[in-house]
Amino acid sequence: PTFGPAFMPGAAGLLAWALVAALHTLSPSTLRARLALPLPPRTVGGERDVFAIGDVHGDLHALRAGLVAAGVLEAHTHRWAAGDAVLVQTGDLLDRGPDEYALLRFMRALQRQARAVGGEVAMVLGNHEVLNILGDFSYVLSGKTGYAPFDRLLARSREPLPPSPGQEHVFPHQRGRAAALAPGGLVARTMLDKPVALTVGRTLFVHGGVLSAHVPRLIEWNAATRAFVRGQGALPKDALARADAPLWTRRYSRFDAPPADDDACNELRAVLDATGCERMVVGHTPQPCGANSACDGCVWRIDTGMSAFYGGPAEVLRLGADGQVSVASVDPRASGASDGHGVVWVPAASRSLEVIMSEREKRASGGELSAASRDPLDG
């Protein structure tokens, strides 16, 4: 492939270029196609709307409120309403909230509804899914809430209990959850058989981030991860269990990062060049200002802390078929939120990190906010 190092000044940029150029053996278009979410052909020409929502953490009400706000769900029935659009959830459905199993079932039902009309619902694995698959329940709600649904599921299914990788650390009341979520377990193989990364059009979706060193292994890691979750292969540690793995890195989601010329932005551009994509969409790191873009729009960070545990807004990124990018935002704890009340649509320009940081500086100095860049959520 041909790379363009001119936009990457300095040693860090050249290193990022060299890592990708030396290791990557597929052309960007081929790699993007190999990572692409399979979609049915459209009955009409043109592009599809693509929606993305970040970490949910056990809060079904917040998920529904966000999807209703964006027009993905019908307000009263909470059924699919987006036609042949695509919805991507960037991982971390599990932990911290009471609705985990209900969320998994809801997402599976929503996928069936979408497919029936030519749309699609997809998910990439988050680090909290992996923690649970490995038997680490450190972030599960205490008491019966986080365990009883899985006990009832296994009792109905009458499946034998597969060993969990963390079984030696599991208490008796955790065994049902451990068995259901273990590699090859009923929930793992039917609801968590998801990739590390995927593309829709020219957008790359991943929970934490794709680094330069990850690019040549993405296809391998997707296959190995799905085999592991199904109970048919070993744990791919480099993909799932390292601090700099795609599910764990926060390289592109630090809120205090300089907006355009940081080393992370240089690496990001190299990754996008190598994968034939225009942007990356990540979750994993709660953003105090809501969903926002950085590195001149090359990355969108969409973990808004929407769950009751964090108390943030429910927000959905819309990548419109018309090329327009915007964010639907709603307070999921406000009255009528799940019925579509209180929705604010925010243009992409108001959610760039560059604008947000500039506005923060104006606030700190007592300056007047510009009408064009004032965030409607600020009132």
Secondary structure by P-SEA (a helix, b strand, c coil): ccccccccccaaaaaaaaaaaacccccaaaaaaaacccccccccbbbbbbbbbccccccaaaaaaaaaaaccccccccccccccbbbbbccccccccccaaaaaaaaaaaaaaaaaacccccccccaaaaaaaacccccccccccccaaaaaaaaaaccccccccccccccccaaaaaaaaccccccccccccccccccccccccccccccccccccaaaaaaaaaaaaaccccccccccccccccccccccccccccccccaaaaaaaaaaaaacccbbbbcccccccccccccccccccccccccccccccbbbbbbccccbbbbbbbcccccccccccbbbbbccccccaaaaaaaaaaaaabbbbbccccccccc
